[in-house]
């Protein structure tokens, strides 16, 4: 595949040399869009000046087109502002698992990692885009001309993130740090490094609520503290603390007294419950007294009869 890229771009460069066009003759824009879930859109466009295509019967981009199609990209012709070429696009469910033989983005997945936790999501890209095959040093005759033409080929990589990058080695950044751009150099291995973090909105909300509750509780304590101190000072000045202690001791003493009285009443009640047994013992004596009283009238009636007989 490197040979395919080498032949295609060499054809472009030779067209440039033959036409003696040294400014803005060809350009390649590579775009990688990273979604929050780790999926993404891969796309790149290869454009050359229209005049360079019309001067040649064969299409110098045909090898690149075939390579993109074999890697699962959808290839469509592209024409804009005097340039003609093609655009290759592909949607992937997981950028980290994307591996193919594509010239530009075949190894993009090898350096991409997505880490999720309760607090945050981390996006990292640490990979190389190897364009070293375009360094035709071995051909000493063509090398000066090819090197001059290669400088006119614009190779650009843009990575769009869901959040702003914390750090990167990008050439430039836009969209508040979410869009990073590299100016790639033909004939070299271009290192790409990105580190971005996205904190969970729900987690941030929960932490915010907890923090507000802590602040509110601390505020209530601080607000009520002077009032409590002032109340304690007033009590101390008026001697209310001692009075409260005396009242407390009096209440305790009264409770002890009440407990003593209740104990005495309990003893009396228990003694009164024993009285019926004593009365039962004295009952025979009362019956004897009744019999004695009954005998006395009988004797008095007998003496009365004797007196009546004497009178008679």
C-alpha positions as CSV (number, residue, x, y, z in Angstrom):
1,X,0.0,0.0,0.0
2,X,2.9,2.3,0.6
3,X,4.0,1.6,-3.0
4,X,0.5,2.6,-4.1
5,X,0.7,5.9,-2.4
6,X,4.2,6.4,-3.6
7,X,3.2,5.9,-7.2
8,X,0.2,8.1,-7.0
9,X,1.9,11.0,-5.4
10,X,4.9,10.6,-7.6
11,X,2.6,10.9,-10.6
12,X,1.1,14.1,-9.2
13,X,4.6,15.5,-8.5
14,X,5.8,14.7,-12.0
15,X,2.7,16.4,-13.4
16,X,3.6,19.4,-11.4
17,X,7.2,19.4,-12.7
18,X,6.2,18.9,-16.3
19,X,3.6,21.7,-16.1
20,X,6.1,24.0,-14.1
21,X,3.3,24.8,-11.6
22,X,4.9,25.2,-8.2
23,X,2.2,26.8,-6.1
24,X,-1.0,25.1,-4.8
25,X,-0.9,22.3,-7.3
26,X,-2.2,19.5,-5.0
27,X,-3.6,19.1,-1.6
28,X,-4.8,16.3,0.8
29,X,-7.1,17.0,3.7
30,X,-7.6,14.2,6.3
31,X,-10.4,14.6,8.8
32,X,-11.1,12.5,11.9
33,X,-14.3,13.2,13.9
34,X,-14.4,11.6,17.4
35,X,-17.8,11.1,18.9
36,X,-18.4,11.0,22.7
37,X,-19.0,7.2,22.6
38,X,-15.7,6.5,20.8
39,X,-17.3,6.1,17.4
40,X,-16.2,8.4,14.6
41,X,-16.2,9.6,11.0
42,X,-13.1,9.2,8.9
43,X,-12.7,11.2,5.8
44,X,-10.1,12.5,3.5
45,X,-10.0,14.4,0.2
46,X,-7.3,14.4,-2.5
47,X,-7.4,17.2,-5.0
48,X,-5.2,18.3,-7.8
49,X,-5.3,21.2,-10.2
50,X,-7.8,20.6,-13.1
51,X,-5.2,21.6,-15.7
52,X,-2.9,18.9,-14.5
53,X,-5.6,16.2,-15.0
54,X,-6.7,17.4,-18.4
55,X,-3.1,17.3,-19.7
56,X,-2.9,13.6,-19.0
57,X,-4.9,10.8,-20.4
58,X,-4.5,8.5,-17.4
59,X,-5.9,9.3,-13.9
60,X,-2.9,9.7,-11.5
61,X,-5.4,9.2,-8.5
62,X,-6.8,5.9,-9.6
63,X,-4.5,3.9,-7.4
64,X,-5.4,5.9,-4.3
65,X,-9.1,5.5,-5.1
66,X,-8.8,1.7,-5.4
67,X,-6.9,1.6,-2.1
68,X,-9.6,3.6,-0.3
69,X,-12.4,1.4,-1.6
70,X,-10.6,-1.8,-0.6
71,X,-10.3,-0.4,2.9
72,X,-14.0,0.0,3.2
73,X,-14.2,3.7,2.3
74,X,-16.9,5.2,0.1
75,X,-15.3,7.1,-2.7
76,X,-17.0,10.0,-4.5
77,X,-15.6,12.4,-7.1
78,X,-14.9,15.9,-5.8
79,X,-14.5,19.2,-7.5
80,X,-14.1,22.6,-6.0
81,X,-12.5,25.9,-6.9
82,X,-10.4,24.8,-9.8
83,X,-9.4,21.5,-8.2
84,X,-10.6,18.0,-9.0
85,X,-10.1,14.7,-7.2
86,X,-12.1,12.4,-4.9
87,X,-13.3,12.2,-1.3
88,X,-13.2,9.0,0.7
89,X,-15.4,8.6,3.8
90,X,-16.2,5.9,6.3
91,X,-18.2,5.6,9.6
92,X,-16.8,3.4,12.3
93,X,-18.4,2.2,15.5
94,X,-15.1,2.2,17.4
95,X,-12.1,4.2,16.3
96,X,-9.9,2.2,18.6
97,X,-10.6,-1.0,16.6
98,X,-10.2,0.6,13.2
99,X,-7.4,-1.2,11.3
100,X,-7.1,-1.3,7.5
101,X,-4.5,-0.9,4.7
102,X,-5.6,2.6,3.9
103,X,-2.8,4.9,3.0
104,X,-3.7,7.8,5.3
105,X,-5.9,6.4,8.1
106,X,-5.2,2.7,8.1
107,X,-3.4,2.8,11.5
108,X,-5.4,5.6,13.2
109,X,-7.1,3.1,15.6
110,X,-3.8,1.7,16.9
111,X,-3.0,4.9,18.9
112,X,-6.6,5.8,19.9
113,X,-7.8,5.0,23.4
114,X,-11.1,5.9,25.2
115,X,-11.3,5.5,29.0
116,X,-14.5,6.0,30.9
117,X,-15.0,6.3,34.7
118,X,-17.7,7.6,37.1
119,X,-16.1,11.1,37.1
120,X,-14.8,11.6,33.5
121,X,-14.1,10.3,30.0
122,X,-10.5,10.5,28.7
123,X,-9.7,10.6,24.9
124,X,-6.1,9.9,23.8
125,X,-4.5,9.7,20.4
126,X,-0.9,8.7,20.1
127,X,0.0,7.6,16.6
128,X,2.2,8.2,13.6
129,X,1.3,9.0,10.0
130,X,4.2,7.6,8.0
131,X,4.9,9.5,4.8
132,X,8.5,8.5,4.7
133,X,8.1,6.6,1.4
134,X,7.7,9.9,-0.3
135,X,11.4,10.7,0.4
136,X,13.0,9.6,-2.9
137,X,16.5,10.1,-1.8
138,X,17.7,7.0,-3.7
139,X,17.0,8.7,-7.0
140,X,19.7,11.4,-7.1
141,X,18.6,12.8,-10.5
142,X,15.0,13.3,-9.5
143,X,15.5,14.1,-5.9
144,X,16.1,17.9,-6.2
145,X,13.1,18.4,-8.5
146,X,10.8,16.0,-6.5
147,X,11.8,17.6,-3.2
148,X,10.9,21.1,-4.6
149,X,7.6,19.8,-5.9
150,X,6.8,18.0,-2.6
151,X,7.0,21.2,-0.8
152,X,4.0,22.5,-2.8
153,X,1.8,19.5,-1.9
154,X,-0.4,20.4,1.1
155,X,-1.0,17.6,3.5
156,X,-3.3,18.5,6.4
157,X,-4.8,16.4,9.3
158,X,-7.8,17.7,11.3
159,X,-9.1,15.9,14.4
160,X,-12.4,17.1,15.9
161,X,-13.0,16.2,19.5
162,X,-16.2,16.4,21.6
163,X,-14.3,18.4,24.2
164,X,-11.3,20.8,24.2
165,X,-7.9,19.1,24.3
166,X,-5.9,19.5,27.4
167,X,-2.7,19.0,25.5
168,X,-1.6,18.2,21.9
169,X,1.3,18.8,19.4
170,X,-1.1,20.2,16.8
171,X,0.1,23.0,14.5
172,X,-3.1,25.0,15.3
173,X,-6.4,24.8,17.2
174,X,-9.8,26.2,16.6
175,X,-13.4,25.9,18.0
176,X,-12.2,26.5,21.5
177,X,-9.6,23.8,21.4
178,X,-12.0,21.1,20.1
179,X,-10.6,21.1,16.5
180,X,-6.9,20.4,16.1
181,X,-4.9,20.7,12.8
182,X,-1.5,19.3,11.8
183,X,0.5,20.4,8.7
184,X,1.9,17.1,7.7
185,X,5.3,16.8,6.0
186,X,5.8,14.6,3.1
187,X,8.9,12.3,3.3
188,X,8.7,12.1,7.1
189,X,6.9,10.3,9.9
190,X,4.5,12.7,11.5
191,X,3.7,12.1,15.1
192,X,0.2,12.9,16.4
193,X,-0.5,13.3,20.1
194,X,-3.7,14.4,21.8
195,X,-5.0,14.2,25.4
196,X,-8.5,15.4,26.3
197,X,-10.8,14.9,29.2
198,X,-14.6,15.3,29.6
199,X,-16.2,15.3,33.0
200,X,-19.6,13.7,33.5
201,X,-22.3,16.4,33.7
202,X,-24.4,14.3,36.1
203,X,-21.4,13.7,38.4
204,X,-20.6,17.5,38.4
205,X,-24.2,18.2,39.3
206,X,-24.2,15.8,42.2
207,X,-20.9,17.2,43.5
208,X,-22.2,20.7,43.2
209,X,-25.3,19.8,45.2
210,X,-23.2,18.2,47.9
211,X,-20.9,21.2,48.0
212,X,-23.9,23.6,48.4
213,X,-25.3,21.5,51.2
214,X,-22.0,21.6,53.0
215,X,-21.7,25.3,52.5
216,X,-25.3,25.9,53.7
217,X,-24.7,23.8,56.8
218,X,-21.5,25.6,57.6
219,X,-23.2,28.9,57.1
220,X,-26.0,28.0,59.6
221,X,-23.4,27.0,62.2
222,X,-21.5,30.2,61.8
223,X,-24.7,32.2,61.9
224,X,-26.1,30.6,65.0
225,X,-22.8,30.5,66.9
226,X,-22.7,34.2,67.9
227,X,-26.4,34.0,69.1
228,X,-25.6,31.0,71.3
229,X,-22.5,32.7,72.7
230,X,-24.6,35.9,73.4
231,X,-27.3,33.8,75.1
232,X,-24.7,32.0,77.3
233,X,-23.2,35.4,78.2
234,X,-26.6,36.8,79.2
235,X,-27.3,33.7,81.4
236,X,-24.0,34.0,83.1
237,X,-24.6,37.7,83.8
238,X,-28.0,37.1,85.3
239,X,-27.0,34.0,87.2
240,X,-29.6,32.0,85.3
241,X,-27.2,29.0,85.1
242,X,-27.0,28.7,88.9
243,X,-30.8,29.2,89.2
244,X,-31.3,26.4,86.7
245,X,-29.0,24.2,88.7
246,X,-30.8,24.9,91.9
247,X,-34.2,24.3,90.3
248,X,-32.8,21.0,88.9
249,X,-31.6,20.0,92.4
250,X,-34.9,20.9,94.0
251,X,-36.8,18.9,91.4
252,X,-34.5,15.9,92.2
253,X,-35.1,16.3,95.9
254,X,-38.9,16.5,95.4
255,X,-38.7,13.4,93.3
256,X,-36.8,11.6,96.1
257,X,-39.4,12.8,98.7
258,X,-42.2,11.6,96.6
259,X,-40.5,8.3,96.3
260,X,-40.2,8.1,100.1
261,X,-43.9,8.9,100.6
262,X,-44.9,6.4,98.1
263,X,-42.9,3.8,100.0
264,X,-44.5,4.7,103.3
265,X,-48.0,4.5,101.8
266,X,-47.2,1.1,100.4
267,X,-46.2,-0.2,103.9
268,X,-49.4,1.2,105.5
269,X,-51.5,-0.5,102.8
270,X,-49.7,-3.7,103.4
271,X,-50.4,-3.6,107.1
272,X,-54.1,-2.8,106.7
273,X,-54.4,-5.8,104.5
274,X,-53.3,-8.0,107.5
275,X,-56.1,-6.6,109.9
276,X,-58.9,-9.2,109.0
277,X,-57.0,-12.1,110.5
278,X,-56.9,-10.4,113.9
279,X,-60.7,-9.8,114.0
280,X,-61.3,-13.4,113.1
281,X,-59.4,-14.5,116.3
282,X,-61.4,-12.2,118.6
283,X,-64.9,-13.4,117.3
284,X,-65.4,-16.1,120.1
285,X,-65.0,-13.6,122.9
286,X,-67.8,-11.4,121.4
287,X,-70.1,-14.4,121.4
288,X,-69.5,-15.1,125.1
289,X,-70.3,-11.6,125.9
290,X,-73.7,-11.9,124.2
291,X,-74.5,-15.1,126.2
292,X,-73.6,-13.4,129.5
293,X,-75.9,-10.5,128.7
294,X,-78.7,-12.8,127.8
295,X,-78.4,-14.6,131.2
296,X,-78.6,-11.4,133.3
297,X,-82.3,-10.6,132.6
298,X,-83.3,-14.2,133.5
299,X,-82.0,-13.8,137.0
300,X,-83.6,-10.4,137.4
301,X,-87.0,-11.8,136.4
302,X,-86.8,-14.6,139.0
303,X,-86.1,-12.2,141.9
304,X,-89.1,-10.2,140.8
305,X,-91.4,-13.2,141.2
306,X,-90.1,-13.9,144.7
307,X,-90.9,-10.4,145.8
308,X,-94.5,-10.6,144.5
309,X,-95.0,-13.9,146.4
310,X,-93.9,-12.3,149.7
311,X,-96.4,-9.5,149.3
312,X,-99.2,-11.9,148.7
